[in-house]
């Protein structure tokens, strides 16, 4: 927990460092980080962002993507008939890029949906963290001038945000 709190403090103080970056390699890197941290978990990682590039603070976007992908893996369904999937995709809409992270996990209880971005909030008894991951992602999105959104799905969750391409 201390590491995440230090990361939060640094993230809030550090000036934005926008750079031109290709999204697909960053998504691959994040998925690789989650695989290394959770090597015993069998998940199908789908990078479907395509050749999109944007001008953005790399570290903040990486924080968002890591938190969302790791959260999707942590709250996967653990039944044999469902192969866990995490899909990251992107769609250009005018001068914006909409980035989404979708999973087929356990989903989020409707009563918890308004609280998932709150500091220290843990939605289920399966919660093994300290309630910092989605809060960090949400704060990183705010620093980028956008808002992280949640769209509940019948099977899983979809988180998305919209960032300017330039």
C-alpha positions in Angstrom: 0.0 0.0 0.0 2.9 2.4 0.8 4.2 2.0 -2.8 0.8 3.0 -4.3 0.5 6.0 -1.9 4.0 7.2 -2.9 3.1 6.7 -6.5 0.0 8.8 -6.0 1.9 11.6 -4.3 4.5 11.7 -7.1 1.9 11.6 -9.8 0.1 14.6 -8.3 3.2 16.7 -8.0 5.0 15.9 -11.2 4.5 18.2 -14.1 2.9 16.7 -17.2 5.4 15.4 -19.7 3.5 15.0 -22.9 5.1 13.1 -25.8 4.1 11.5 -29.0 3.6 7.8 -28.4 2.3 4.8 -30.2 -0.4 3.1 -28.2 0.0 -0.5 -29.2 3.6 -1.0 -27.8 2.5 0.7 -24.5 -0.4 -1.7 -24.2 1.9 -4.7 -25.0 4.3 -3.4 -22.3 1.5 -3.1 -19.7 0.1 -6.6 -20.5 3.6 -8.0 -20.1 4.0 -6.4 -16.7 0.7 -7.9 -15.5 1.7 -11.3 -16.9 5.0 -11.2 -15.0 3.3 -10.2 -11.7 0.6 -12.9 -12.1 2.4 -15.7 -14.0 0.1 -18.4 -12.6 -3.0 -16.8 -14.0 -4.2 -18.0 -17.4 -5.8 -15.0 -19.2 -6.2 -14.2 -22.9 -4.8 -10.7 -23.4 -6.1 -9.0 -26.6 -4.4 -5.9 -27.8 -6.7 -4.4 -30.4 -5.7 -0.8 -30.3 -4.4 -0.7 -33.9 -1.8 1.8 -35.2 -3.1 4.8 -33.2 -0.7 7.4 -31.8 -1.4 10.3 -29.5 0.3 13.1 -27.6 0.1 12.2 -23.9 2.0 11.8 -20.7 3.2 8.2 -21.0 3.6 7.5 -17.3 0.0 8.6 -16.5 -1.5 6.6 -19.4 0.6 3.6 -18.4 -0.7 3.9 -14.8 -4.3 3.9 -16.1 -3.8 1.0 -18.4 -1.9 -1.1 -15.8 -4.6 -0.5 -13.1 -7.4 -1.5 -15.5 -5.7 -4.6 -16.9 -4.5 -5.8 -13.5 -8.0 -5.2 -12.1 -9.5 -7.2 -14.9 -7.2 -10.1 -14.2 -7.8 -9.9 -10.4 -11.6 -10.1 -10.9 -11.7 -12.7 -13.6 -14.3 -15.5 -13.4 -12.7 -18.7 -12.0 -15.0 -21.3 -13.5 -13.6 -23.8 -16.0 -16.2 -23.0 -18.7 -15.1 -19.3 -19.0 -11.7 -18.5 -20.3 -10.7 -15.1 -18.9 -10.1 -12.3 -21.4 -8.9 -8.8 -21.2 -9.3 -6.7 -24.3 -7.8 -3.3 -24.8 -9.1 -1.4 -27.9 -9.0 2.2 -29.3 -11.3 4.1 -31.6 -10.6 7.5 -33.2 -13.6 9.8 -32.9 -12.8 13.1 -34.5 -9.9 14.7 -32.7 -10.1 12.2 -29.8 -9.1 8.7 -29.2 -11.4 6.5 -27.1 -9.4 3.8 -25.2 -11.3 1.0 -23.6 -10.4 -2.0 -21.4 -13.0 -4.7 -21.4 -13.1 -8.0 -19.5 -15.4 -11.0 -19.1 -14.9 -11.2 -15.4 -17.3 -11.1 -12.4 -18.5 -7.6 -13.2 -19.3 -4.9 -10.7 -22.3 -4.9 -8.4 -24.7 -2.1 -9.4 -24.5 -0.8 -5.7 -20.8 -0.5 -6.0 -20.6 1.2 -9.4 -20.6 4.7 -8.1 -17.9 4.0 -5.6 -15.3 2.0 -7.5 -13.1 5.1 -8.1 -13.1 6.1 -4.4 -10.0 5.9 -2.4 -9.7 2.6 -0.4 -13.0 1.3 -1.8 -13.1 -2.5 -2.1 -16.2 -3.9 -3.8 -16.0 -7.6 -2.9 -14.6 -10.1 -0.5 -12.3 -11.2 -3.3 -10.6 -7.8 -3.1 -7.0 -8.5 -2.3 -5.7 -5.0 -2.7 -6.1 -1.9 -0.7 -8.7 -0.1 -2.9 -6.0 2.1 -4.6 -5.8 0.7 -8.2 -8.9 2.3 -9.7 -8.5 5.4 -7.6 -5.0 5.8 -9.0 -6.3 5.2 -12.5 -9.0 7.8 -12.0 -6.6 10.4 -10.6 -4.2 9.8 -13.5 -7.1 10.4 -15.9 -7.9 13.7 -14.1 -4.3 14.8 -14.5 -4.7 14.1 -18.3 -7.8 16.3 -18.3 -10.3 13.5 -18.8 -12.5 11.2 -16.8 -12.4 7.4 -16.5 -15.8 5.9 -17.2 -17.3 2.6 -16.3 -19.9 0.8 -18.4 -21.2 -2.4 -16.7 -21.6 -5.3 -19.1 -23.8 -8.4 -18.7 -20.6 -10.4 -18.5 -17.8 -8.3 -17.1 -16.9 -4.6 -17.2 -15.8 -2.0 -19.6 -13.7 1.0 -18.6 -13.0 3.8 -21.0 -11.6 7.2 -21.4 -11.3 9.8 -24.2 -8.0 11.6 -24.9 -7.1 14.2 -27.5 -5.0 12.8 -30.4 -2.8 15.9 -30.5 
